[in-house]
């Protein structure tokens, strides 16, 4: 009887841990998406800065 109770308790604990893993994976994926967006934004800003610099140089006749 004690062994069966221990087994059931471990099943419950296993399910709780599985839910934690699912949440952690979802959070990691959300962070990956956010990082990718920030990288994309940074690349666009770099391109815009280069474009702006070219326009300034053109106006200054360089």
VOZASE-570683 format. One record per residue (C-alpha): residue number from 0; z, y, x; residue in three letters. Coordinates in nm, 3 decimals, m for minus. Layout:
N
<node num="NUM" pz="Z" py="Y" px="X" residuo="ALA"/>
...
//
This chain:
62
<node num="0" pz="0.000" py="0.000" px="0.000" residuo="UNK"/>
<node num="1" pz="0.087" py="0.241" px="0.280" residuo="UNK"/>
<node num="2" pz="m0.245" py="0.171" px="0.450" residuo="UNK"/>
<node num="3" pz="m0.436" py="0.252" px="0.130" residuo="UNK"/>
<node num="4" pz="m0.249" py="0.583" px="0.090" residuo="UNK"/>
<node num="5" pz="m0.327" py="0.672" px="0.451" residuo="UNK"/>
<node num="6" pz="m0.693" py="0.588" px="0.392" residuo="UNK"/>
<node num="7" pz="m0.709" py="0.813" px="0.084" residuo="UNK"/>
<node num="8" pz="m0.537" py="1.097" px="0.272" residuo="UNK"/>
<node num="9" pz="m0.789" py="1.062" px="0.553" residuo="UNK"/>
<node num="10" pz="m1.075" py="1.071" px="0.302" residuo="UNK"/>
<node num="11" pz="m0.941" py="1.399" px="0.164" residuo="UNK"/>
<node num="12" pz="m0.898" py="1.541" px="0.513" residuo="UNK"/>
<node num="13" pz="m1.249" py="1.428" px="0.606" residuo="UNK"/>
<node num="14" pz="m1.395" py="1.607" px="0.303" residuo="UNK"/>
<node num="15" pz="m1.204" py="1.926" px="0.389" residuo="UNK"/>
<node num="16" pz="m1.336" py="1.912" px="0.744" residuo="UNK"/>
<node num="17" pz="m1.687" py="1.849" px="0.620" residuo="UNK"/>
<node num="18" pz="m1.663" py="2.160" px="0.401" residuo="UNK"/>
<node num="19" pz="m1.544" py="2.362" px="0.702" residuo="UNK"/>
<node num="20" pz="m1.844" py="2.241" px="0.904" residuo="UNK"/>
<node num="21" pz="m2.081" py="2.340" px="0.622" residuo="UNK"/>
<node num="22" pz="m1.924" py="2.689" px="0.608" residuo="UNK"/>
<node num="23" pz="m1.938" py="2.726" px="0.987" residuo="UNK"/>
<node num="24" pz="m2.305" py="2.626" px="0.993" residuo="UNK"/>
<node num="25" pz="m2.386" py="2.875" px="0.718" residuo="UNK"/>
<node num="26" pz="m2.202" py="3.153" px="0.902" residuo="UNK"/>
<node num="27" pz="m2.381" py="3.067" px="1.227" residuo="UNK"/>
<node num="28" pz="m2.718" py="3.077" px="1.051" residuo="UNK"/>
<node num="29" pz="m2.636" py="3.414" px="0.895" residuo="UNK"/>
<node num="30" pz="m2.539" py="3.548" px="1.238" residuo="UNK"/>
<node num="31" pz="m2.863" py="3.412" px="1.388" residuo="UNK"/>
<node num="32" pz="m3.064" py="3.590" px="1.118" residuo="UNK"/>
<node num="33" pz="m2.873" py="3.913" px="1.182" residuo="UNK"/>
<node num="34" pz="m2.927" py="3.884" px="1.559" residuo="UNK"/>
<node num="35" pz="m3.300" py="3.825" px="1.508" residuo="UNK"/>
<node num="36" pz="m3.320" py="4.134" px="1.285" residuo="UNK"/>
<node num="37" pz="m3.137" py="4.345" px="1.543" residuo="UNK"/>
<node num="38" pz="m3.366" py="4.218" px="1.819" residuo="UNK"/>
<node num="39" pz="m3.668" py="4.305" px="1.604" residuo="UNK"/>
<node num="40" pz="m3.528" py="4.652" px="1.535" residuo="UNK"/>
<node num="41" pz="m3.463" py="4.705" px="1.906" residuo="UNK"/>
<node num="42" pz="m3.817" py="4.603" px="1.999" residuo="UNK"/>
<node num="43" pz="m3.955" py="4.843" px="1.737" residuo="UNK"/>
<node num="44" pz="m3.740" py="5.125" px="1.871" residuo="UNK"/>
<node num="45" pz="m3.861" py="5.056" px="2.224" residuo="UNK"/>
<node num="46" pz="m4.223" py="5.066" px="2.101" residuo="UNK"/>
<node num="47" pz="m4.157" py="5.387" px="1.908" residuo="UNK"/>
<node num="48" pz="m3.990" py="5.543" px="2.214" residuo="UNK"/>
<node num="49" pz="m4.292" py="5.451" px="2.430" residuo="UNK"/>
<node num="50" pz="m4.527" py="5.596" px="2.168" residuo="UNK"/>
<node num="51" pz="m4.322" py="5.914" px="2.149" residuo="UNK"/>
<node num="52" pz="m4.321" py="5.947" px="2.528" residuo="UNK"/>
<node num="53" pz="m4.701" py="5.910" px="2.533" residuo="UNK"/>
<node num="54" pz="m4.736" py="6.183" px="2.269" residuo="UNK"/>
<node num="55" pz="m4.505" py="6.417" px="2.462" residuo="UNK"/>
<node num="56" pz="m4.697" py="6.355" px="2.781" residuo="UNK"/>
<node num="57" pz="m5.025" py="6.421" px="2.601" residuo="UNK"/>
<node num="58" pz="m4.894" py="6.752" px="2.466" residuo="UNK"/>
<node num="59" pz="m4.770" py="6.850" px="2.811" residuo="UNK"/>
<node num="60" pz="m5.107" py="6.752" px="2.962" residuo="UNK"/>
<node num="61" pz="m4.974" py="6.484" px="3.192" residuo="UNK"/>
//
